[in-house]
Amino acid sequence: MEPRVIVALDVSDAASALALGERLSPRQCRLKIGKELYTAAGPALIDTLLKRGFGIFLDLKFHDIPNTVAQACKAAARLGVWMVNVHALGGREMMQAARDALEGAASPRPKLVAVTVLTSLSGDDLREVGIAGEPAQAALRLARLARGAGLDGVVCSAQEAEAVRQACGETFLRVTPGIRLAESGTDDQKRIMTPRRAIEAGASYLVIGRPITRAPDPRAVLEQVCEDIAGAEKAR
């Protein structure tokens, strides 16, 4: 069975990321590299982790004019990453340009997903920047837009996963950050859910960072999460 967990390597340097990678298994998870780590370590880290067998989600949330985003996605494909993302708020033309740029850019083509509403944002936060409605409503609108633009899925809260699945179909991916273990704190996330509940709610992949990476035994926590996922899938 393919890994359903994406471990967020939210560390500041290559040495820390590689040390964490040594304590995890590519059979149980993929790895997410975001802005801080990519800026610090660059493509060389991705190449090293790929050679260790990990699939890489390059989480740079491209949001710019269509041509700039398209060229950035091409560059990401050349790195050999498994998944790359853009911001749905960049609009239909930008997302279509990103999708078109990845066609034939690499084999296999990286999965392309769009960020809907960050899990750190509440309804008040959205209204402050001029976006109407609650996060769930905005996320669903943006998910439909991403599907219409031909993307593979979206990044959304697990709280919105079921609605996205119903609106966009089972094969349209729901990549869900804001996953916390029952005993974990919320940190800077506002719309959170446990791994089992997220799978039951329709998540395709779970992005988990600090509950795994800051645990005394990251592999043991990852194994427990995988067991929880398996149990939730059997119950569905």
C-alpha positions in Angstrom: 0.0 0.0 0.0 1.3 3.4 -0.9 2.2 5.8 2.0 -0.7 8.0 3.1 1.5 10.1 5.5 3.6 13.0 4.4 6.0 14.0 7.1 6.7 17.8 7.1 10.5 18.4 7.5 10.0 21.8 9.1 13.6 22.2 10.1 16.1 24.8 9.1 19.1 22.9 7.7 20.0 19.9 5.6 21.8 18.1 8.4 18.6 18.1 10.6 16.5 17.0 7.7 18.8 14.1 6.9 18.9 13.0 10.5 15.1 12.9 10.6 15.1 11.0 7.4 17.3 8.3 8.9 14.7 7.8 11.6 11.8 7.3 9.1 11.0 4.8 6.4 10.1 5.6 2.8 7.7 2.6 2.9 5.6 4.4 5.5 5.8 8.0 4.5 6.8 10.7 2.0 8.5 13.9 3.0 7.5 17.5 2.6 10.1 20.2 2.0 8.8 23.8 2.5 10.1 27.3 2.0 12.6 27.5 4.9 14.3 24.2 4.3 14.4 24.5 0.5 15.9 28.0 0.8 18.5 26.7 3.2 19.4 23.4 1.5 18.2 23.7 -2.1 17.9 20.9 -4.7 20.9 18.9 -3.3 18.8 17.9 -0.3 16.0 16.7 -2.5 18.4 14.6 -4.6 19.8 13.0 -1.5 16.4 12.1 -0.1 15.2 10.8 -3.5 18.2 8.5 -3.5 17.1 7.2 -0.1 13.8 6.2 -1.6 11.5 9.0 -0.4 8.9 10.6 -2.5 9.1 14.4 -2.1 6.3 16.9 -1.8 7.9 20.3 -2.7 5.7 22.7 -0.8 6.6 26.1 -2.2 3.0 27.3 -2.9 3.8 29.0 -6.2 1.6 32.2 -6.6 2.6 34.6 -9.4 1.8 35.4 -13.0 1.0 32.3 -15.1 4.3 32.1 -17.0 6.4 32.5 -13.9 4.5 29.7 -12.1 4.6 27.5 -15.2 8.4 27.8 -15.4 8.8 27.1 -11.6 6.7 24.0 -12.0 8.9 22.8 -14.9 12.0 23.3 -12.7 10.3 21.4 -9.9 9.6 18.5 -12.3 13.2 18.3 -13.3 14.1 17.8 -9.6 12.1 14.5 -9.7 9.6 15.5 -7.0 6.4 13.5 -6.5 4.2 16.5 -5.8 4.2 20.2 -6.2 1.7 22.9 -5.3 0.4 26.3 -6.3 -2.0 28.7 -4.6 -5.6 28.4 -5.9 -6.0 32.2 -5.3 -3.6 32.7 -8.3 -6.6 31.9 -10.5 -7.7 29.6 -13.3 -5.2 30.8 -15.9 -2.3 30.4 -13.5 -3.3 26.9 -12.5 -3.9 25.9 -16.1 -0.4 27.2 -17.1 1.1 25.1 -14.2 -0.8 22.0 -15.3 0.2 22.5 -19.0 3.9 23.0 -18.0 4.0 19.7 -16.3 2.6 17.7 -19.2 5.7 15.9 -20.6 8.1 17.7 -18.3 9.0 14.5 -16.4 8.0 10.9 -16.3 6.2 10.2 -14.1 4.6 13.7 -14.0 4.6 15.2 -10.5 1.1 15.5 -9.0 -0.1 19.1 -9.0 -2.3 20.3 -6.1 -3.6 23.8 -5.2 -3.6 25.3 -1.7 -7.2 26.4 -0.9 -7.3 28.1 2.6 -4.4 27.8 5.0 -5.3 25.8 8.1 -3.9 28.7 10.2 -6.7 31.0 9.0 -10.1 31.5 10.6 -13.2 33.1 9.2 -12.2 36.4 10.8 -8.8 36.2 9.1 -10.5 35.6 5.7 -12.8 38.5 6.1 -10.0 40.8 7.0 -8.3 40.2 3.6 -11.6 40.5 1.8 -12.6 36.9 1.2 -16.3 36.2 1.9 -17.7 33.3 3.8 -16.2 30.8 6.3 -13.1 28.8 5.5 -15.1 25.7 4.4 -17.0 27.7 1.9 -14.0 29.4 0.5 -12.1 26.1 0.3 -14.9 24.4 -1.6 -15.1 27.3 -4.1 -11.3 27.1 -4.7 -11.4 23.3 -4.9 -14.0 23.4 -7.7 -11.9 26.0 -9.5 -8.8 23.8 -9.2 -10.6 20.8 -10.5 -11.9 22.9 -13.5 -8.3 23.9 -14.2 -7.3 20.3 -14.5 -5.3 19.9 -11.3 -4.9 16.6 -9.4 -6.3 17.9 -6.1 -6.1 20.4 -3.4 -4.5 21.1 0.0 -7.3 21.7 2.4 -8.2 21.1 6.1 -9.5 17.6 6.9 -12.6 19.4 8.0 -13.3 20.2 4.4 -12.1 16.9 2.9 -15.5 15.2 2.7 -17.2 18.2 1.1 -14.4 18.4 -1.5 -14.7 14.7 -2.2 -18.4 15.0 -2.8 -18.1 18.0 -5.0 -15.0 17.0 -7.0 -15.0 13.2 -7.0 -13.0 10.4 -5.2 -10.0 10.6 -7.5 -9.5 14.4 -6.8 -6.9 14.4 -4.1 -7.4 15.9 -0.6 -4.0 16.6 1.0 -4.7 17.6 4.6 -2.3 19.5 6.9 -3.3 20.4 10.4 -3.1 16.8 11.6 -2.5 16.4 15.3 -2.4 13.4 17.5 -5.0 13.3 20.3 -2.4 14.3 22.9 -0.7 17.0 20.8 -1.2 20.8 21.1 -2.6 22.9 18.2 0.6 24.9 17.7 -0.2 27.6 15.1 -3.0 25.6 13.4 -6.7 26.4 13.9 -8.6 23.8 11.9 -7.1 20.5 13.0 -8.1 16.8 13.2 -6.6 13.5 14.3 -5.2 11.0 11.7 -8.0 8.5 12.1 -10.7 11.1 11.9 -9.1 12.7 8.9 -9.1 9.5 6.9 -12.7 8.8 8.0 -13.5 12.4 6.8 -12.2 11.7 3.3 -8.5 12.8 3.4 -6.3 11.2 0.7 -2.9 12.2 2.3 -2.1 13.4 5.8 0.6 16.1 6.3 2.1 15.7 9.8 5.0 17.6 11.1 5.8 18.3 14.8 3.8 15.4 16.3 6.3 13.1 14.5 9.4 15.2 14.0 9.6 16.4 17.6 8.8 13.0 19.2 11.5 11.2 21.1 11.0 8.2 18.7 9.6 9.5 15.3 9.5 6.1 13.7 7.3 4.7 16.6 4.9 7.6 16.2 4.8 7.2 12.4 4.1 3.4 12.9 1.2 4.2 15.2 -0.3 6.7 12.8 -0.1 4.2 10.0 -1.9 1.7 12.2 -4.6 4.2 12.9 -5.0 4.9 9.1 -5.2 1.2 8.4 -7.9 0.8 11.1 -9.9 3.7 9.7 -9.7 2.4 6.1 -11.0 -1.1 7.2 -13.9 0.6 9.0 -14.9 2.6 5.9 
